[in-house]
């Protein structure tokens, strides 16, 4: 992405914010939200930022504590790079490109792309994933959500480092973070690592906090385990790990009723502002952000085999896989514009 005048101005503003935020994190965050509200264009964006302004009127909000902790314990290069890549590159520049494609070419592009990584392919053919991300960037996608199910997480970092304008959220589980991964991650300022609430969670969180990384903790739930989320027990359990983010993800067999109950809890908890952590429902919040920036409530994921899964809208089935076909060809076939 070439540095146009808007990027130069943004970088100048962020440099000023970096100088101010350690001295007065509360005031600086309020100023950022106020600026975003002034620059917001769509009604959904204006409403979201207006709600954020209202929430920050609460001087006792736990989010102020969360921000103060984040500023003290997260490398500012990582904090600002990740935030810029999500907020500016993805939600502004990328979404503009996506809307142009929809209007001119008649198919829809998701604002973020989820990939369930295949261990063997990542180890022996990483260029397959590099190709997907490159094609995604060409379409205006700058946010990538990666689910690592057993591979060495170090193998993901070259993909992250090769796309410094993108934001990556990497979910790992049942893995102890080694020194090799930690040392290599120092060069990647555009990644948020989400560790599972498993037997390694406290040890992993300790090493991430010690190295000033941006991180979160996540859990998966189904109909039988949702109550531990709904009664507040899960959030209380993970707070000793000092995560900046907390993510909940439904299992495939979770009922629509359970998903609705959990999302209602997530929204109510955020509004309550009692916990110093930013709680997100991965599935539902992806749809909400999509609707906010694109007016299209849709999320897209490719599984280990490259098969496409769509959440939020009815689309025709396809036998195409992302490893055998281009992203453009698949989206043209499966995601026609509804406008």
N, C-alpha and C positions, 0 to 999 in steps of 0.2 A: 504494500500500500504506500503510495507516494505521499510525502508530507505536504499537503496543501495548506493554505493559510489558516483554515479552521483548526487543523492539527497543531500548527505552531501556536495559535492562540490558546488552545486547550492545554498544551504542554506548559505554557507560561502560567496559566491559571493554576494548574496542578502543582507547579513548583512553589507557588505562593501558599497553596493549601498545605503542602508538606512543611513549609516553614512555620505555619500557624498551628498545625493540629496538635503538636506535642505541648504547646503552651496552653491552648484552650480547645480541647477536643469537642466539648459540648457546643460551644459557639460556632466552631468551624463546620461541624456536621449540620447544624441548623442553616448556616449560610449556604452550604452545598445543596440542601433540599430546597431552599428558597430559590436558588438559581435554576435548579432543574425545573421547578414549577413554572418559572417565567419562560423557559425555553421549550416547555412541552407543547406539542402541537395537537395530537389527537385527544378526544374527550377522555378516553380510558387512561392515557398517560397523565392528564391533568388531575383526574380523580384520584389516581394512585398517589401522586405526589402531594395532592391536597390532604389526603388521609394521613400521609406521613407527617406533614406539617402539624396537623391536629394532634397526632400522637406525641410529638415532641414538645407540645405545650405542657405536658405532664413532667414537671421538674423531677419527680421521683421515679421516672421511667427506668426500668432495669436496662433498657437499651443504651442509656448513657453510660452505665457501668460496663456494658459489653464493649462499647466503642473505646472507652478509656483503657480497658484491658487489652483490646486489639492493638491500639496504638503503642502500648508498652511492650507487647509480646509478639508482634508480627513485624517482619522486615518491611519497611515502608516501600521499597522497590517492588516487592511482591504485592503488597496491598494496593498500591496505585496502578501497577501494570494490570493486574487482574481486573480491578474495577474499571479501568479505562477500556479494556478489551470487551468487557460485558456491556458497559453502559454506552460507550461511544461507537466502537467498531461494530458491535453486534446489533444493539438495539436502535442505533441511529443510521450509521453508514450502511451496514449490512441490510437492515430492513428496507432502506430506500431502494437498494439494488433488487431485493426480492419483490418489492411492489412493482418495479419496472418490468421485471420478467413476467409477473402475473398479467400486467396490463398489455404488454407488447407480444408475449409469446403464448399466453393462454394456459399456463400451468402454474401450480403453487409450489413454493419452496418453504420448508420449515425454517423458523428462525434459529433453531438448535437441532443438532443431530446426535442421537444416541447410538452407541455401538457396543454390543456385547462381544468382547474380544475372544478370539480363538487362540488358545495357548500355542499350539503347534504352528499356526500360520504367523502369529506374531514373532515367534522365535526364528522361523526359517524363511518367511516371505513378508517382512515388515513393509516392503514396498507396496503391498496390496492396500494397507491402511494409509500409507502416505498418499497413494493415488486418490483414495476416497476423500481425504481431507483437502487435498489440492482442488479436486473437483468441487467440493463444498464451498471453499473460499471463492472460487470463480462464480458461484451462484449467490454469494452474499451471506454464507453461513460462517460465523466466527465463534460460535460456542459449540463445544463438543463434550458430551457426557459419556465417559468410558467406564464399562463394567469389566473388571479383571476377575476372572474366575479360575485362578490357580496358576497363572503364568508369573514369571519373575517381573515385578513392577518396574525394574530398571529398564526393561525392554520398551516401555512406553515413553520414557523420557526423551529419546531422540526425536520422536514425533512431536512432542511438546516443544522442544528446542528449535525445531525446524520451522515452526509457525508462531513466531513471537507476537503476531498481531491477534492471535486467537486466544480464547479462554478455554481451559480444560478442567473438567471436574472428574477425578479418577476415584472410583469406588473399589476398594479392596476388602477382602475378608479372609479370616483364618490365616493370616500371614504376619510374621514378625518382621518389622522393618529392619533391614541390615544396614551396616555402616556404608556399604557400597551405594545403596539407594540414597541414603541421606546425603552423602557427599556429592553425588551427581545432581541431586535436586537443587543444590545451591545455585546452579546456573539457570534454573527454570523459575522465572518470576510470574509466569502466566498459568499456574496450576493451583487448584485447591484439592487437597487430598482428603477423601472421606473414608475413614476406617470403620470396619464393622464392630458392633458391640459384642465382641467375642472374648476369648481368653487372653488375647494380646492387647486389648483396648487401652488399659492404663499404661502399659509399657510403651506402646506406640505413641500415645498422646504425650507422654513425658518427653520422648525424644523429639517429637515435632515441636513442642513448645520450647524446649531447650534451644532448638535451632531456628526459632522464630519463623516457622512456616505457617501458612494459612491452612487450616484444617477443620474438619467436622467429624461427627460420629453419626453413623446411620444404623437403622434397624429395619428388618423386614417383618411384616405382620400378616396374619390371616384371621379368619373369624374366631379362632380359639385363643389368639394372643393379643387381640386389639385392646382388650380391657386394661392391660398394663400401660398402654399409651393413654387411654382415655381417663384413667384415674390419676394421671400425673406421675405415676411411679417411674416410668422410663426416663423422663426428663430429669427427675431427681437423681436417678442412678448414674447418669452420665456427667452431671455437672462437675464432679471432682476432676474430670479429665480436661476441664477448661476449654472445650471446643468453641470455636466462633460460630459454628453452624451445627444444626441437628436436622437430620433428614429421616423421613419415614417413607417406606416403599411397600406397597401391597404385593403379596404373593399373587401368582396368576389365578389361584382358586379362591381369592378373597371375593366375597359377595359385594354387589353394588351397594347394599345397605351398610356394610362395614366400611367401605371406602368413603361413603358419604359421612358417616359418623366421625371417622378419623379426620376428614378434611374440615368438618365443622369445628372439631376440637382444635385443629391447627390454627384456623382463622381466629377463633375465640382467644386462644392462647397468645397469639401475636398482638391482638388488640388489648389484651389484659396487661401486657408489658411487665410481667412479674419475674420473668426468667432472663438472665443476662446472656442469652444465646438466641440466634436467629433460626427459628423453627420453620422447616419447609416440607411440604408433601411433594415429592419429586414428580409424580404423575400429574396431579392436579395443578400444581403451580406452573409446570411447563405449559399446560393448556391456557392458564390465566395470562401468563406473559405473552404467549402467542396471540391471544385475543387483544391484548393491550397494544402490542407493537405492529401487528399485521391485520387485525380485525378478522382473523381466521383461527378458530379454536382447533388446533391440530398439532399433534406431536408424532414424530417418526423415529423408529428404532430399527436397526438391522441386527439380526441375531448372529450367532457364531457361524452359521452356514451362509450368511449373507442375505437371508430372506427378510423382506420388509414387513414391519408391523406398524399399523397406523392406529392412533388413539385420538378420538374426538370427532371423527367424521367418517361417513360411509364412503368407501372407495372400492373400485373393482379389484379382484384378486389378480395377482401376477405370479408367474413362475420364474420371472427374472431374478437373478441374484446380483448383489452389488459387486461381487468378485468377477462376474462374467459380462456385466453390462455397465454402461456409464450411468452416473447419477442422473444426468440430464435425461437420458432415454427412459429411465425408470419413472422419474417424476412426470415426464410428459405423458407417459402411458397411464399412470396410476393416480396422479394428482391434478386432474383438469381443474381450471379455475371455475368457481361456482358463480362468479359475477358475469 
